[in-house]
Structures are given as C-alpha cells and as structure tokens.
C-alpha cells in the first residue's frame, strides 16, 4: 500500500483571545492524501477549509497554535525547525491563493517575482532562472512569456495573474499543491481554464492536490475524493463518483439540494436554515444540530464519532436512520 503524501491526524487549531482564553477553529481534523491524488475540500465560509491549509503550511496567525499531527512524506511538519520548514515550503508544498493581486508585489516585475526564490534559495543564475520562468509561463497558457516577464502585475488581467501565481508554485517543483479557492475572483470562462490547467499539470507532474472551493460541482469534476467541512470538522468524506447519489450527512445533503438544476424549474432554491457556526460556537453535541431537520435532543448533547457508512466516512449519530428514511421515501 502506498504511503500517504500528506496525513492529518487529530489536527486542532486554537487561537488566543484578549481575555486570556482561547477559541477552537479546527477540532480534530483527520485527512490523508495519496501521491498524485486530488482531494476536494468544500463547505461554507468559516468552516475551516483555509485554516486547515494554513496549518499544513505552518502559516497560521501569530496568536494561533496547532496540535495533533501533520505529516508530509512521513516527516512531522509541526516539529520542523526553521531550516526544515524552509525546505518543506520550497519544493515540498506550494500554495495557490485565491486573490493573486493580494499576494504578488505590485511594485516588482513579474520576472523578478517568479525568479526570486530560484536565485536566492537555489543558487540558479538569473539568466537560467528567467528561461525557466518563461518556459513555465508558456506551460500555464500565457502567450509571449518573454514580454510578460517584463510587465508589472497591474498590466495583466486577473486570469493571467492567477496563471502567474500557479507558475510561481510550479517553479519550485512541489510534490503537493494546496489550491485555496483559486478561481473565486475570476469570471466563469477563465475559471474553467485555470482549473483545467491545474488538473492537467497535476496529472502530468504526478503532484498531489488539495482543492478548496465553495463550488461542490467543481470539486466533483476535478477531484477523486471530496471532504465536506462544517464548524472545523470533517463531517463527510467519500469518493467524488458516489457523493452525489450516496451522500449521507444532513449537511452534505443540504449543500447538494441547494444547487440550481438545469433539468428542473423551481420558483425558489432550497436553502439550509440558520447560519453556519465556527467550532468555538458549537455546543457539546453535533455542531450542525441547530440547523438539521433530522436532529433529536440527543444530537445536541453527544458529539458524533466518524462512522464508516456506505463506502464513505460520516460524522452523524443518526446516519443509518436517515438513510433508511430517505430510501423509503424514494421507493
């Protein structure tokens, strides 16, 4: 059996508050990713998707602390010293942010942005670094890459700048890409192109990828497995092929039911009642219970444990009853 490329076990992130207390943002996250695999991470804003990836890269806010285990190719990420962490970030893992204009220095030319790490960290000559940068720009679909290297970020479109961000990650030749909602700021046509580039390069280079998105259909199209997050926890994990027809957690069912359909006309889209909560706001039981139409009194008092069910992993104490009721309603 192939060893995991990335493995999270009991990952918990707490942030200190001004009154001397703390708030939990992630609560016992368990995930694994095989080499070359694409894993989708979906959920509403505040569910903990981006915080999970920041923990993986050790880029948490200063007041936050992580516990549990993060292992990359067997190495303990949380225990890495400064030198090990630098090497891990420069060639192990690459992070594609959702808004490239917020993460690329607007006062430097694109060529300088792309070649800085190669020249400073790897001792590559400037001419060779520029040649590599131009080659990768062409690989991500940018025309006339030599001219683009001399331009400033404000001189190119948002879609092209996101390609530049992807190119900067690829230049480090990572084994794992963390794509944090990389299409959020782009129009629909450009979104498709950027996702296609990421998926093609992942396959060609054999990289693992964690793809964070609000778009469940996009995750199902790009990823082999999908993890659904709510209130800092993974509530369902199963293959993308089976999630649509065999989803079992009430939250996943709510997300699926709230999507518009091209096959049916509706006066109003279905919506999950209430508002999403963070891990620190949830009570002792199931965090989704206040919004769940299947919840009972026991759901709010006892935390559900992850359970193997119907080919997936589900965190719901009533999953078997809910599944039986749904099958009876369909019959």
Secondary structure, 3 states (H helix, E strand, C coil): CCCCCEEEEEEEEEEECCCCCEEEEEEEEEEEECCCCEEEEECCCCCCHHHHHHHHCCCCCCCEEEEEEEEECCEECCCCCHHHHHHHHCCCEEEECCCHHHCCCCCCEHHHHHHHHHHHHHCCCHHHHHHHHHHHHHHCCCCCHHHHHCCEHHHCCHHHHHHHHHHHHHCCCCCEEEEECCCCCCCHHHHHHHHHHHHHHHHHHCCEEEEEECCHHHHHHHCCEEEEEECCEEEEEEEHHHHHHHCCCHHHHHHHHCCCCCCCCCCCCCCCCCCCCCHHHCCCCCCCHHHCCCCCHHHHCCCCCCEEECCEEECCCCHHHHHHHHHHHHC
